[in-house]
Amino acid sequence: MKISQFVKESYAELKKVIWPGKDDVINSVKVVIISTIIVAAVLGLIDMLLLLGIKAVF
């Protein structure tokens, strides 16, 4: 009895959800890809600088 009630209530809640449109999803994906590239570049630069510093010391 409880499982069927849970399924019914879950289905009712999913009807209330406002799902993002295609444009929203595309814009979000662009932000994630650009952010990932920027963070990767910054971390790569830091890694390179640290490596050069270690090589200079040793």
VONU-690579 format. One line per 10 residues: number of its first residue (from 1); their letters; for each residue x, y, z of N, C-alpha, C. Coordinates in Angstrom, 3 decimals, m for minus. Example, Ala and Ser with C-alpha at 12.3 -4.5 7.8 and 13.67 -1.06 7.14 Angstrom:
residues 2
1 = as = 13.190,m5.690,7.800,12.300,m4.500,7.800,13.200,m3.300,7.800; 12.850,m2.250,7.080,13.670,m1.060,7.140,12.900,0.030,7.870
This chain:
residues 58
1 = mkisqfvkes = 0.828,m1.202,0.000,0.000,0.000,0.000,0.871,1.265,0.000; 1.911,1.271,0.795,2.754,2.457,0.887,3.527,2.692,m0.407; 3.942,1.618,m1.070,4.710,1.772,m2.303,3.855,2.403,m3.388; 2.610,1.966,m3.529,1.742,2.529,m4.564,1.433,3.996,m4.272; 1.288,4.335,m2.998,1.042,5.727,m2.626,2.270,6.575,m2.962; 3.455,6.031,m2.676,4.695,6.739,m2.994,4.803,6.998,m4.489; 4.495,6.000,m5.302,4.580,6.145,m6.762,3.591,7.197,m7.239; 2.383,7.179,m6.734,1.365,8.161,m7.130,1.792,9.573,m6.754; 2.317,9.734,m5.534,2.743,11.063,m5.094,3.967,11.542,m5.874; 4.867,10.628,m6.177,6.044,10.988,m6.967,5.635,11.447,m8.359
11 = yaelkkviwp = 4.726,10.723,m8.969,4.235,11.088,m10.296,3.562,12.462,m10.255; 2.788,12.730,m9.211,2.124,14.030,m9.073,3.157,15.147,m8.928; 4.222,14.901,m8.180,5.264,15.915,m8.004,6.017,16.172,m9.308; 6.242,15.098,m10.084,6.949,15.276,m11.357,6.129,16.105,m12.346; 4.824,16.087,m12.227,3.982,16.926,m13.091,4.179,18.408,m12.778; 4.590,18.724,m11.551,4.767,20.114,m11.135,6.114,20.695,m11.581; 7.035,19.826,m11.966,8.383,20.270,m12.326,8.346,21.065,m13.627; 9.070,22.178,m13.629,9.218,22.964,m14.852,10.563,22.563,m15.456; 10.510,21.773,m16.516,11.719,21.264,m17.135,12.358,22.350,m17.997; 13.697,22.416,m18.025,14.357,23.442,m18.830,14.143,23.195,m20.319
21 = gkddvinsvk = 14.106,24.285,m21.055,13.947,24.185,m22.502,15.270,23.872,m23.178; 15.201,23.645,m24.470,16.391,23.288,m25.242,17.450,24.386,m25.166; 17.035,25.640,m25.273,17.983,26.759,m25.230,18.676,26.837,m23.869; 17.931,26.614,m22.796,18.517,26.649,m21.455,19.567,25.557,m21.293; 19.257,24.374,m21.790,20.197,23.257,m21.681,21.461,23.546,m22.492; 21.297,24.051,m23.702,22.451,24.363,m24.551,23.324,25.434,m23.900; 22.715,26.470,m23.353,23.487,27.524,m22.691,24.223,26.986,m21.475; 23.587,26.116,m20.714,24.236,25.528,m19.539,25.419,24.666,m19.953; 25.270,23.906,m21.019,26.368,23.066,m21.500,27.533,23.937,m21.959; 27.241,25.035,m22.640,28.301,25.953,m23.068,29.064,26.503,m21.876
31 = vviistiiva = 28.351,26.900,m20.840,28.999,27.444,m19.641,29.895,26.392,m19.004; 29.419,25.163,m18.918,30.209,24.088,m18.307,31.467,23.812,m19.133; 31.336,23.742,m20.447,32.494,23.452,m21.302,33.525,24.575,m21.215; 33.075,25.818,m21.296,34.000,26.956,m21.222,34.676,27.015,m19.852; 33.910,26.795,m18.798,34.483,26.802,m17.447,35.520,25.704,m17.289; 35.233,24.528,m17.827,36.175,23.411,m17.748,37.472,23.734,m18.468; 37.366,24.336,m19.645,38.561,24.702,m20.413,39.384,25.744,m19.656; 38.731,26.730,m19.076,39.439,27.780,m18.333,40.146,27.192,m17.119; 39.454,26.368,m16.359,40.060,25.766,m15.163,41.230,24.867,m15.560; 41.075,24.102,m16.631,42.164,23.238,m17.097,43.378,24.069,m17.496
41 = avlglidmll = 43.156,25.192,m18.174,44.263,26.053,m18.593,44.966,26.663,m17.383; 44.207,27.116,m16.414,44.804,27.709,m15.210,45.602,26.661,m14.445; 45.039,25.478,m14.254,45.761,24.426,m13.546,47.004,23.985,m14.314; 46.911,23.932,m15.632,48.081,23.594,m16.444,49.169,24.628,m16.302; 48.805,25.902,m16.283,49.771,26.981,m16.103,50.434,26.906,m14.730; 49.639,26.668,m13.699,50.192,26.533,m12.350,51.148,25.345,m12.293; 50.763,24.231,m12.890,51.618,23.045,m12.911,52.941,23.340,m13.611; 52.857,24.027,m14.731,54.065,24.359,m15.485,54.982,25.273,m14.671; 54.406,26.274,m14.022,55.210,27.198,m13.218,55.852,26.495,m12.030; 55.103,25.610,m11.390,55.673,24.868,m10.273,56.798,23.947,m10.740
51 = llgikavf = 56.619,23.318,m11.886,57.655,22.446,m12.434,58.923,23.242,m12.764; 58.743,24.406,m13.374,59.900,25.265,m13.667,60.592,25.721,m12.375; 59.818,26.017,m11.357,60.396,26.419,m10.081,61.168,25.294,m9.423; 60.634,24.100,m9.485,61.324,22.944,m8.886,62.615,22.647,m9.645; 62.549,22.732,m10.983,63.753,22.494,m11.792,64.821,23.552,m11.513; 64.399,24.787,m11.252,65.350,25.853,m10.969,66.036,25.633,m9.620; 65.315,25.081,m8.661,65.883,24.852,m7.339,66.802,23.639,m7.349; 66.409,22.583,m8.033,67.204,21.352,m8.045,67.910,21.286,m9.352
